[in-house]
């Protein structure tokens, strides 16, 4: 079991060497046509920021307070 509160400070480092192009290609159409999106288990909010650019209201929840604190504003 991963303790995400412990790995949170360095979790975003993975974003510097992987652009997740394949993942984005598969989920890029999620929420098309909707104004609001909820991500449960959002971690640092990486994907929320990707979906927010389309003018959607995005909300994320995560059980790890440290992941939320180390995410995007």
C-alpha positions in Angstrom: 0.0 0.0 0.0 1.3 3.4 -1.0 1.3 6.2 1.6 0.5 9.1 -0.6 1.0 11.6 2.2 4.7 10.5 2.2 5.3 10.6 -1.5 3.3 13.8 -2.2 6.3 16.2 -2.1 8.0 14.4 -5.0 5.0 13.0 -6.8 4.9 15.8 -9.4 8.4 15.0 -10.5 7.1 12.3 -12.8 5.3 15.0 -14.9 8.7 16.3 -16.0 9.7 13.1 -17.9 6.3 11.9 -19.1 3.7 13.9 -21.0 1.1 11.2 -20.8 0.2 11.7 -24.5 -1.3 8.2 -24.7 -3.4 8.6 -21.6 -4.6 12.0 -22.7 -5.6 10.6 -26.1 -7.8 8.1 -24.4 -9.5 10.3 -21.9 -9.3 13.7 -23.7 -13.0 13.4 -24.7 -14.2 12.9 -21.2 -16.6 15.6 -20.2 -17.2 16.9 -23.7 -20.3 19.0 -23.7 -20.5 19.3 -19.9 -19.8 22.4 -17.8 -18.6 20.7 -14.6 -16.4 17.7 -13.9 -15.6 15.9 -10.6 -12.5 13.8 -10.2 -12.5 11.4 -7.2 -9.0 10.5 -6.2 -7.5 13.5 -8.0 -4.1 13.4 -6.3 -2.2 16.6 -7.2 -4.9 17.7 -9.7 -2.8 17.1 -12.8 -5.7 15.9 -14.9 -8.1 18.6 -13.5 -5.8 21.3 -14.9 -5.8 19.6 -18.3 -9.7 19.6 -18.3 -10.1 23.1 -16.9 -8.6 24.7 -20.0 -11.8 24.0 -21.9 -13.7 26.4 -19.6 -15.1 23.7 -17.4 -15.6 24.0 -13.7 -13.5 21.2 -12.2 -13.5 19.9 -8.7 -11.3 17.2 -7.2 -11.3 15.3 -4.0 -8.6 13.1 -2.6 -8.1 11.3 0.8 -4.5 12.5 0.9 -4.3 16.1 2.2 -0.6 16.2 1.3 -1.3 15.3 -2.4 -3.8 18.2 -2.5 -1.4 20.6 -0.9 1.4 19.7 -3.4 -0.9 20.1 -6.4 -1.7 22.9 -8.8 -3.5 25.9 -7.5 
